[in-house]
Amino acid sequence: MEIRFAVAAIVLSLLHESVCEEHIVQLPLGGRLGLSTRGASSFRVRFLYDGADPRETWEVQPEEADAPFSLRIHSDEKGIDSPGLGSIAVSSEGKLRLRGPSGDVITESLPLGQLSCAAVGGRPQGGQQIAELPAASAGACCQICRARSNCTDWAFDGTNCILVKDASGWEAASGTTWGRSPGLLAFNSTSASVFGGGAGPKVATSLQRSGATGRVANRETFVPYYYTADGYAALGHTAASRFDRLLVRYQATGDYLVWSFSGDFQIYLMPAPSLLEGSRHYLSLIGRPPVPPMHAFGFLASRWGWEDGDYVEETLKSFRAGGFPLDSIIVDFEWFANTSDYDFSPEGQPWYNDFGWNPELFPSPTRQLEKYRSDFHVRVAGIRKPRLGNQELLQKMRENRWILPEGGPETYAHGRWLLFSNPDLRSWYKTQLRHYLQAGIAYWWNDEGENSYYTYHEWNAAEKDILEETQPGQRFFSLNRAFTPGLARLGAGVWTGDIDSSWQDLVRTPGMVLNWGLAGAPYVACDIGGFTGEPTPELLVRWYQVGVFMPIMRVHSAIWVKPHWPWLFGDRAAEVMREALHLRYRLIPYHYSLAHRLYSVGILWIRPLAAVFPKDPKVANLTSQWMDGEILVSPILNEASKSEVYLPEGQWHPFNRAGEIITGPRSAVEEVVPLDNIPAYVRLGTVIPLAPQVQSTDDLPGGPLEVQVYAGADGNFTLVEDDGETTSYKTGSLRKTTFVWNDEEKQLTWSTAGANTQARYFTSIRCTLFAGGSSVVQGEAMELRDSGTLRMAPRRLRAAKLLQVRTEKSVSALGFDEQSLSAMQYTQAGAAFRPTRLPWLSWLPRLLRIFPVVGLSATTNEEGQLTLMPFLPSRRIKLCLTTRRTAAVPTDDSTSDSSEEDARKAAASKARLKAREKVEEERAERRAKERKGKQKASSERDSEAKMKPKKKAKEDSDKDDDGEASTEGESAKPKKSRKDKKQKKEKEKEKEKEKEKKEKKEKAAFAADFAVAAGVDMVAPTTPTSANGGAYIASFGRWPLWIHSPIAMPRSKLTARSSFAPSLLLRSYGTEDALFSDEAHCAVTDFFALLGLQTKPSKAHAPAKEHVVQGVDLSLEPESCCHCEAPGPHLGSNRRGLAVRPAFA
């Protein structure tokens, strides 16, 4: 045992000692490779020419420690193994071989020969042919190329040596050998294209690349990185660069992935089974981006051409007065100079001020910046250029050799570009920026830094350093026109360059964002509306809508065009752009949490569908749609307003609005999409937190957090909150609230972790449930405690208590006692009442009248339905109640702890009791009036009967005294008597009708008692397909009432819409117009009162009327039901209905 432990200790020691070291492998044909790990998920392969130590690069700064490795020594290969990562080794034939964690070979290279003359079968493509000379071998051809300074590529066809300068690629060709001086590496591959190489305008609408060269430029950035479906990601690096590019390139042919390079070369290989995992490993290698300050998630208004201080203030007032949210403005040249420097000579101008303030725009910089922050809640950012224009400063730069010697590819500033690779220059530059930060400049807009490949990285490093010196703990943020791998870890964002105001550039924008995200720049903006032209109102609106779902939302325009402010493009366009900005700000809690996830685990926030649905070939190259977290966005990108949305596998619900659930994979085409509509979808089970409507991030939280739940599947989301400004979140100063939706229980729970000490934290929430169709249910706001539960299920009613609300007659007629039902709580039910003939049980009613209670039996079927079968012969009725827990209507059952739950339940019970008592009082008053009316009518009849003999005697006496009068009276008296009899009969008929109406009303109320006893809550209206799907008729004389719940129907007949729509369907069938009388509406009102809901009349119109229940319009309207299968034959063919339906605004 002791020996075993000792061996294990030695092995662990060897593993530990090998961390960060390099294992050298000798190649069979000469040359050496250095093998090691870098970070937790990458192998590094270094081509050793001079035995130099591994050099660090700007690109690579892993988040985790280097993975431990051990030596891999076999008869056929030598290399290193790393547990959980895989292995990298060189075979006896000189092949570089990459294995994954399972030990399977992912890829291997062609045999590596002399590193200085590596070659592969094929010939160069493109470039400039220098010469064609005879040569004895491929090695001799390689040496000829190396001897010439202008030769980068060569090809040997067996006889001749072809020398080429700057070949653009390589193509397979038999009988020809191609090499690159000095290096080439080719991996076998089945992929003709790869992901992650970056993008420019020509390839923006495609995700896949056949090759890339590291290059930065206005409107395009390409990086030497790829992910291949072969199962790994790769990042190449060389020490050699030229102007705006790195001298390394890869190309995919379908058979090989070929790297060609100059200078010291090293490649990082990352085994990864998917594009999403490859991106995670890549970001882990180059450094995951920190969370930007919260204001960067708002709206950034940029402009070249701010006129003066008054114009700035008037613009800010217009934003606020118009209700257009805004967080910062960005100022071009005019903030520090009164002109641009594009036409300056290399010597510069003596009057130009590179680090001052323009007095026309900022006469009192510190005071103005403070006012903008305090009065308008707006920050200010300023542009910077990586050059100087002042003559004296340029002379100093030359004396210190701080001017870029090559001058850069741009000729307009030749001799004035700063050499940011020099640490001393960076130190000097920092001191020039200090006073800006002290005055209140919030962040930098870095432009035109494409003069050298690494300028942006070195430039941002200097800016970040001075921020940390002047404002320790504050987050760094900047906007840059291009990037290199690793720039994002500094806190730098990018924008897509000086694009045009055209539909074509709008179409390109999503692809640029997606491709740059895969290439290592997750925070991307664009010039909304285009930089160089003036967009139409519709184009600008659609661009704003795209910006809502981008990592950074920024508008910009040139000095010669109208600013792209919303109110300058017409009232309708302004209104829609305002709505887009409001949605942008509502999404901030969601986006901000996704940014935290990106920082902590490296999952891209904005990503292509190909990263989420890797097996779906239809999304492999799709850029017009993308995933914003869990939201599938497909905005309008064409002038015709046509929408063509492809929804991958799964069930999808429209985002942030009611709509039908769509099952994918499916393509949906809409010919004309309204201007204010942004097509977007989420999968069922998605949970999304939204902020209330605010005008800046300073206003957050601003009210309750809305948690949107898209029912139909389980889901969760973690909301992350911090102070929004400092880097303290990196040391744990934040709060995480995890929301979990349980679809079976229709329940949202949450729990928090972290200190609850920030003013920015939300203190209350409300839940909105989307369940397909018109079903959108919004709950009330409640306190957001450390943990809690929100049940989105129907009100649980205790049937026995509700049965006592009406009359004792109802209770005794039902035959239920309180004890038998008190433990039974229903979620949804279908109540069925069928006339029952009992000729062979005629004795049973007489027997049951003796007993006040009839027994109750319950059975449960395989589907979990509960069927109650009380037998009520005294009413000749058979009652079936069928329940299932599937509905989704928010209730006030929501609690954060048990004590509050008990108190709330008691209060709710008390409120319902008061409502029921009120109903009883009103009913007692009506009955008292009815009794008084009956007593009065009875007394009048008795009095009239006593008076009749007296009247007759008097009439006889009058007849004897006056014969003529008697004769005339005799002819008139019969007519009067007939009239009196007729009036009397009419009165009696009216009384009978009144009595009949009262009976109908009581029976309707009685039927409502059955519904309440059954636990029928607000359920969706549907039409039964057969009487077997559940009996729905309650027959009480001439007043039949259909109380309908779709849960009694077979599950195959249900839809998501019918399962969750917050409505109650009460249908009353009959042939009389009296069905639509006030009595029927009273019955409905009483029914909702029983449920503890208050109603009020709304938009009454004959014969239909409406009631409002908890913000839902419930319309009572006549409805023909001849299409329904008759629940009972006694109804006849002339059926009409009284329907209660939901009507959403």
NUKEMI-902911 format. One record per residue (C-alpha): residue in three letters; x, z, y. Coordinates in steps of 0.5 Angstrom, whole numbers, plus 500, padded with zeros to 3 digits. Layout:
BEGIN
AlaXZY ...
//
This chain:
BEGIN
Met500500500 Glu506502505 Ile509495503 Arg503491505 Phe502495512 Ala509494513 Val509486512 Ala502486516 Ala506489522 Ile512484521 Val507478521 Leu503481527 Ser510482531 Leu512475530 Leu505473532 His506477538 Glu513475540 Ser511467539 Val506468545 Cys508464551 Glu514461547 Glu515454545 His517451538 Ile522445538 Val521440533 Gln526434532 Leu523427531 Pro525423526 Leu528417530 Gly531421535 Gly528426541 Arg524432541 Leu517435542 Gly516442545 Leu510445542 Ser506451544 Thr499454546 Arg497454554 Gly491459555 Ala486461549 Ser484454547 Ser489449548 Phe496446545 Arg501444550 Val506438547 Arg512437552 Phe516431551 Leu523433552 Tyr528429555 Asp534433558 Gly532440554 Ala529443561 Asp524449561 Pro517448561 Arg515447568 Glu508449571 Thr504444574 Trp498445580 Glu493443575 Val494448570 Gln492456571 Pro489458564 Glu483464565 Glu486467559 Ala492469556 Asp496464551 Ala493464544 Pro498467539 Phe501462534 Ser506462528 Leu510457525 Arg507451521 Ile513449516 His511444510 Ser514439506 Asp511433510 Glu510436517 Lys513442522 Gly509445528 Ile505451530 Asp498454527 Ser494458532 Pro488462529 Gly481460531 Leu484454535 Gly487450530 Ser494447529 Ile499441532 Ala505439528 Val509433527 Ser509429520 Ser515427517 Glu513420519 Gly514422526 Lys506422527 Leu503428532 Arg497431528 Leu492435531 Arg488439527 Gly481444529 Pro480451527 Ser477449520 Gly484445518 Asp481438518 Val485433522 Ile482431528 Thr487425530 Glu494423530 Ser498419533 Leu502413531 Pro509414529 Leu514417535 Gly520413536 Gln525413541 Leu522417547 Ser525413552 Cys523406549 Ala516408545 Ala512402543 Val506400540 Gly503393537 Gly500389543 Arg501387550 Pro501389557 Gln495387561 Gly495386569 Gly500387573 Gln506383576 Gln511379571 Ile518380573 Ala522376568 Glu522373561 Leu528374558 Pro531373551 Ala532379547 Ala534381540 Ser529387539 Ala524391542 Gly529396543 Ala534391547 Cys527389551 Cys526396553 Gln533397555 Ile533391559 Cys526394563 Arg530401564 Ala536398567 Arg531395573 Ser528399578 Asn522395579 Cys520394571 Thr515399568 Asp512395562 Trp515390557 Ala513386551 Phe517383546 Asp514377542 Gly520377537 Thr524372541 Asn523374548 Cys522380553 Ile517380558 Leu518385564 Val512387568 Lys511391574 Asp505396574 Ala501394568 Ser494396569 Gly493397561 Trp494394554 Glu491390549 Ala492389542 Ala495383540 Ser499381533 Gly506379533 Thr507383540 Thr510390541 Trp508393548 Gly512399551 Arg512403557 Ser519405561 Pro520411559 Gly514413555 Leu508411551 Leu503416546 Ala498413542 Phe492417538 Asn488413533 Ser481413535 Thr474411533 Ser472411541 Ala472405545 Ser470409551 Val471417553 Phe468422558 Gly471425564 Gly476421567 Gly472421574 Ala469416578 Gly469411584 Pro463406587 Lys464401582 Val463405576 Ala459411578 Thr453409575 Ser456410568 Leu459416564 Gln464413560 Arg470410561 Ser475405558 Gly481408561 Ala483412568 Thr490413572 Gly490419576 Arg489417583 Val485420590 Ala482416595 Asn476415600 Arg470415595 Glu474415589 Thr478420585 Phe480419578 Val484424573 Pro488423567 Tyr483427563 Tyr478425557 Tyr473428552 Thr473423546 Ala467424541 Asp473424536 Gly473432537 Tyr478434542 Ala479433550 Ala486432553 Leu489432560 Gly496429561 His501430566 Thr507427569 Ala512430574 Ala512423577 Ser507421583 Arg507415588 Phe503416594 Asp496417592 Arg497417584 Leu500420578 Leu504416574 Val500417568 Arg494413565 Tyr490413558 Gln486407555 Ala481407550 Thr481401545 Gly476403540 Asp482403535 Tyr487407539 Leu487412545 Val494410549 Trp497414554 Ser503411558 Phe507415563 Ser513415567 Gly517422568 Asp517428564 Phe511428560 Gln506433557 Ile499433554 Tyr494439553 Leu490438547 Met484442546 Pro480441540 Ala472441541 Pro466439537 Ser462437543 Leu462434550 Leu460441553 Glu465445549 Gly470440551 Ser468441559 Arg469449558 His476449555 Tyr478444560 Leu475449566 Ser478454562 Leu485451562 Ile485449569 Gly482455572 Arg474456572 Pro471455579 Pro470462583 Val463463586 Pro462460593 Pro459464598 Met452464598 His451460605 Ala454455601 Phe448454597 Gly444453603 Phe443447607 Leu450444611 Ala448440617 Ser454436619 Arg455431624 Trp461427628 Gly459426635 Trp457433637 Glu456432645 Asp457439648 Gly455446647 Asp448445650 Tyr447440645 Val449444639 Glu444450641 Glu439445642 Thr440442635 Leu440449632 Lys433451636 Ser430445633 Phe432447626 Arg429454627 Ala423451631 Gly421446626 Gly422451620 Phe428447617 Pro432452613 Leu439452615 Asp446456614 Ser452452617 Ile454446622 Ile460442621 Val464439627 Asp468433627 Phe474432631 Glu470434638 Trp471441636 Phe478442637 Ala480435641 Asn476430646 Thr478424642 Ser480422635 Asp488420633 Tyr487414629 Asp491409634 Phe496414636 Ser504412634 Pro508416630 Glu511419636 Gly504422638 Gln501424645 Pro504429649 Trp497432651 Tyr494432644 Asn492439642 Asp492440634 Phe490447634 Gly486448640 Trp479448642 Asn475443646 Pro472446652 Glu466441653 Leu464444646 Phe467451646 Pro468453653 Ser467461650 Pro469460642 Thr468467640 Arg462469644 Gln459462642 Leu460463634 Glu458470635 Lys451468638 Tyr450462633 Arg451468627 Ser446473630 Asp441469634 Phe440463629 His444466622 Val448460622 Arg456459621 Val460454624 Ala466450620 Gly471445623 Ile474439620 Arg482439619 Lys487433618 Pro493433614 Arg497431620 Leu499432627 Gly498428634 Asn502432639 Gln508429640 Glu512436641 Leu510439634 Leu511432631 Gln518433633 Lys519440631 Met516437624 Arg521432623 Glu527437625 Asn525441619 Arg524435615 Trp516437614 Ile514430615 Leu512426608 Pro517421608 Glu513416604 Gly508416610 Gly502415605 Pro498409603 Glu494409610 Thr498406615 Tyr494409621 Ala498415621 His505413618 Gly510418620 Arg505424622 Trp503426615 Leu505433614 Leu509435607 Phe505440604 Ser509441598 Asn514445602 Pro513452602 Asp516453609 Leu511448612 Arg505451609 Ser507458612 Trp508455619 Tyr501452618 Lys498458616 Thr500461623 Gln496456627 Leu490457623 Arg489464624 His486465631 Tyr480460628 Leu479465623 Gln479471628 Ala474467633 Gly469466627 Ile470459624 Ala467460617 Tyr470455613 Trp474448613 Trp472441612 Asn479437610 Asp479430611 Glu483424609 Gly488428605 Glu489422600 Asn497421603 Ser499424597 Tyr497426590 Tyr497433591 Thr496434598 Tyr489437598 His491442593 Glu497444597 Trp493444603 Asn488448600 Ala493453598 Ala495455605 Glu488455608 Lys486460602 Asp492464603 Ile491465611 Leu484467609 Glu486473605 Glu491475610 Thr486475616 Gln480477612 Pro482481605 Gly476480600 Gln472474603 Arg471468599 Phe475462600 Phe471455601 Ser472448603 Leu470441603 Asn475436601 Arg474428600 Ala478428594 Phe481433588 Thr486434583 Pro485438577 Gly485445578 Leu483445586 Ala476448584 Arg479454582 Leu481456589 Gly474455591 Ala474448594 Gly468443594 Val469436595 Trp464431597 Thr464423595 Gly467420601 Asp465415607 Ile459412603 Asp454407606 Ser446408608 Ser444404603 Trp439405597 Gln445402593 Asp450408595 Leu444413593 Val443410586 Arg451412586 Thr451419588 Pro448422582 Gly453419578 Met459421582 Val457428582 Leu456428574 Asn463424573 Trp467429578 Gly464435575 Leu466433568 Ala473431571 Gly474438574 Ala470439580 Pro463442579 Tyr462443587 Val460436589 Ala456434596 Cys455427599 Asp453425606 Ile446425605 Gly443419609 Gly450415608 Phe456416613 Thr456409616 Gly449407618 Glu442409620 Pro437410614 Thr430408614 Pro425415613 Glu424413606 Leu431413604 Leu433419608 Val427423605 Arg429421598 Trp436423599 Tyr434429601 Gln430430595 Val437428591 Gly440433595 Val436439593 Phe439439586 Met446438588 Pro451443588 Ile452443595 Met447440600 Arg450437606 Val448432611 His453427615 Ser453421620 Ala458418624 Ile458418632 Trp455411633 Val448412629 Lys442417630 Pro444424627 His440425620 Trp436431622 Pro429431619 Trp425431626 Leu428424628 Phe425420623 Gly417421624 Asp412427622 Arg411425615 Ala418424613 Ala420431617 Glu414434613 Val417432606 Met424433608 Arg422440610 Glu419441603 Ala425439600 Leu429444604 His424450602 Leu425448595 Arg433448596 Tyr432455598 Arg427457593 Leu432455588 Ile438459591 Pro437465586 Tyr437460580 His443456583 Tyr447462584 Ser446465578 Leu448459574 Ala454459579 His456466576 Arg455463569 Leu460457571 Tyr465462573 Ser464467567 Val464462561 Gly465455564 Ile458452563 Leu457446568 Trp451448572 Ile450440574 Arg451436568 Pro449430564 Leu444429559 Ala449427554 Ala452434555 Val446437552 Phe443432548 Pro449429544 Lys446426539 Asp441422543 Pro444415544 Lys439413550 Val442419554 Ala450417553 Asn451413559 Leu445416563 Thr446418571 Ser440417574 Gln437423571 Trp441430570 Met440437568 Asp440442574 Gly441448569 Glu435448565 Ile431443570 Leu431435568 Val431432574 Ser429425575 Pro429423583 Ile426417586 Leu432412587 Asn429406589 Glu425403595 Ala419401591 Ser418409589 Lys418407582 Ser419413577 Glu422411570 Val424418566 Tyr426419559 Leu425425556 Pro429427550 Glu427431544 Gly423437545 Gln416439549 Trp417438557 His413441562 Pro413439570 Phe417443574 Asn414448579 Arg407445578 Ala401444574 Gly401438569 Glu401436562 Ile406438556 Ile410432554 Thr413431547 Gly419427547 Pro423423546 Arg419419550 Ser420414556 Ala415415562 Val414410567 Glu410411574 Glu409405578 Val409409585 Val411416586 Pro408419592 Leu413421597 Asp413428597 Asn414428589 Ile420429586 Pro420428578 Ala423434574 Tyr421437568 Val423443564 Arg423445556 Leu418450554 Gly421457554 Thr424456560 Val425462565 Ile427460572 Pro427465578 Leu425463585 Ala426466592 Pro421466597 Gln421461603 Val426463607 Gln430460613 Ser437462611 Thr441466606 Asp441471611 Asp434472610 Leu434473602 Pro431477599 Gly425476603 Gly420478599 Pro418478591 Leu422474586 Glu418469583 Val419469575 Gln417462573 Val415462565 Tyr414456562 Ala410458556 Gly410455549 Ala417458546 Asp421464547 Gly426464553 Asn431468557 Phe435467564 Thr440472567 Leu439473574 Val446475578 Glu446478584 Asp452481589 Asp453481596 Gly454474597 Glu461474601 Thr466478598 Thr470477591 Ser468484589 Tyr464481584 Lys470479580 Thr471487579 Gly464488577 Ser460489583 Leu454486581 Arg447486578 Lys445482572 Thr438482570 Thr436479564 Phe429476563 Val426475556 Trp420471555 Asn417473548 Asp412467547 Glu408470541 Glu407477544 Lys406473551 Gln410478554 Leu416478559 Thr421484559 Trp427485563 Ser433490563 Thr438490569 Ala446492568 Gly450494574 Ala450498581 Asn443497585 Thr446498591 Gln446491595 Ala441490601 Arg441483598 Tyr438485591 Phe431483590 Thr426490589 Ser420486587 Ile418481582 Arg412477581 Cys411472575 Thr408465575 Leu406462568 Phe405455566 Ala402453560 Gly400446561 Gly394442564 Ser391446570 Ser393452567 Val398456572 Val397463573 Gln400468578 Gly401475577 Glu401480582 Ala408483585 Met411489582 Glu417493583 Leu423491580 Arg426497576 Asp432497571 Ser427495566 Gly420493565 Thr415489561 Leu410484564 Arg404483559 Met401476560 Ala395477555 Pro388477556 Arg385484558 Arg384489552 Leu377491553 Arg374497549 Ala368494546 Ala364501545 Lys365503552 Leu362496555 Leu356497550 Gln354503554 Val354499561 Arg347496560 Thr342500556 Glu341504551 Lys337499548 Ser342494547 Val347499544 Ser342501539 Ala340494538 Leu347492536 Gly347498531 Phe354499533 Asp357507534 Glu362508539 Gln367511533 Ser366505529 Leu369500535 Ser373505539 Ala379503536 Met378496536 Gln381492542 Tyr380484542 Thr385479545 Gln380473545 Ala374472541 Gly368467539 Ala362470539 Ala356467534 Phe349469534 Arg345465529 Pro337466527 Thr337469520 Arg331469516 Leu330474511 Pro323473507 Trp326477501 Leu329483505 Ser322484509 Trp323491507 Leu330492510 Pro328492518 Arg323497517 Leu328501513 Leu333500518 Arg329502524 Ile329509521 Phe337509522 Pro340509529 Val347506526 Val348500522 Gly355499518 Leu360495520 Ser365491515 Ala371488517 Thr376482513 Thr382479515 Asn384472513 Glu391469512 Glu391466519 Gly391473522 Gln384473524 Leu379479524 Thr372477522 Leu367483524 Met360482520 Pro355487523 Phe348486520 Leu342486525 Pro336485521 Ser331488527 Arg333482531 Arg334477526 Ile341476528 Lys347475525 Leu354476529 Cys361474527 Leu366476532 Thr373472530 Thr379474534 Arg386471535 Arg392474540 Thr394467543 Ala391467550 Ala395468556 Val392471563 Pro396476567 Thr393483567 Asp395489570 Asp397492564 Ser404491567 Thr409497567 Ser416499568 Asp415506564 Ser410509560 Ser408514566 Glu407509571 Glu403505565 Asp398511564 Ala397513571 Arg395505572 Lys391505566 Ala387511568 Ala386508575 Ala384501572 Ser379505568 Lys376509574 Ala375502578 Arg372499572 Leu368505571 Lys366505578 Ala364498578 Arg360499572 Glu356505575 Lys355500581 Val351495576 Glu347501573 Glu345503580 Glu343497582 Arg339496576 Ala336502576 Glu334501583 Arg331494581 Arg327498575 Ala324503580 Lys322498584 Glu319494578 Arg315500576 Lys312502583 Gly310495583 Lys307495576 Gln303502578 Lys301499585 Ala298493581 Ser295498576 Ser291502581 Glu289496585 Arg286494578 Asp282500577 Ser280501584 Glu277494583 Ala273495577 Lys270501580 Met268497586 Lys264492582 Pro258495581 Lys257498588 Lys258491590 Lys253488586 Ala248493588 Lys249491595 Glu248484594 Asp242485590 Ser239489596 Asp241483601 Lys237478597 Asp231482597 Asp231483605 Asp232476607 Gly230470602 Glu233465606 Ala239468607 Ser239469599 Thr238462598 Glu244460602 Gly248466599 Glu246464592 Ser249457593 Ala255460596 Lys257466592 Pro258462586 Lys263458589 Lys267464592 Ser267467585 Arg270461582 Lys275461588 Asp277468587 Lys277467579 Lys282461580 Gln287466585 Lys286471580 Lys289467574 Glu294464579 Lys297471580 Glu296473573 Lys300467571 Glu306469577 Lys306476574 Glu307473567 Lys312468570 Glu316474573 Lys315478567 Glu318472563 Lys324471568 Lys325479567 Glu326478560 Lys330472560 Lys335476565 Glu335482560 Lys336478554 Ala342474558 Ala345480560 Phe344482553 Ala348476551 Ala353478556 Asp354485552 Phe355481546 Ala361477549 Val364483552 Ala363487546 Ala367481542 Gly372482547 Val371475550 Asp376474556 Met377468561 Val378462556 Ala379455556 Pro373451556 Thr373446550 Thr367442546 Pro366444539 Thr367439534 Ser363442529 Ala358448528 Asn363450522 Gly369451528 Gly365457530 Ala358458531 Tyr357459539 Ile349460540 Ala346466542 Ser338465541 Phe334470545 Gly327467545 Arg327461551 Trp333464554 Pro339461549 Leu346463552 Trp352460549 Ile359464550 His364460548 Ser372461546 Pro376456543 Ile380461539 Ala374460534 Met376453533 Pro381450528 Arg388451530 Ser389443530 Lys383442535 Leu387446540 Thr391444545 Ala396448550 Arg391447556 Ser385449552 Ser389455549 Phe391458556 Ala387455562 Pro384461566 Ser377460565 Leu371463562 Leu365458560 Leu358460560 Arg353455558 Ser346456558 Tyr341451554 Gly334450556 Thr329445559 Glu327449565 Asp330449572 Ala330456572 Leu336456569 Phe340455575 Ser336460579 Asp339466582 Glu338470576 Ala343466572 His348467577 Cys347475577 Ala348475570 Val354471571 Thr356476577 Asp354482572 Phe359479567 Phe365479571 Ala363486574 Leu363488567 Leu370485566 Gly372489572 Leu373483576 Gln370482583 Thr366476585 Lys364473591 Pro360466593 Ser364460595 Lys361453597 Ala354454594 His350448593 Ala344446589 Pro343446584 Ala351448582 Lys354454585 Glu361457585 His364464584 Val371466586 Val374471581 Gln382473582 Gly383467586 Val380462581 Asp374458583 Leu369458578 Ser364453579 Leu357454576 Glu354447575 Pro349443571 Glu352440565 Ser349435560 Cys351437553 Cys348432549 His355430547 Cys356436543 Glu353437536 Ala347442537 Pro349449535 Gly342450533 Pro336445531 His331449535 Leu334447542 Gly331440541 Ser334434544 Asn333435552 Arg339440553 Arg342442559 Gly348447561 Leu350452566 Ala358452566 Val363456569 Arg370452570 Pro376453573 Ala378449580 Phe385450582 Ala387448589 
//
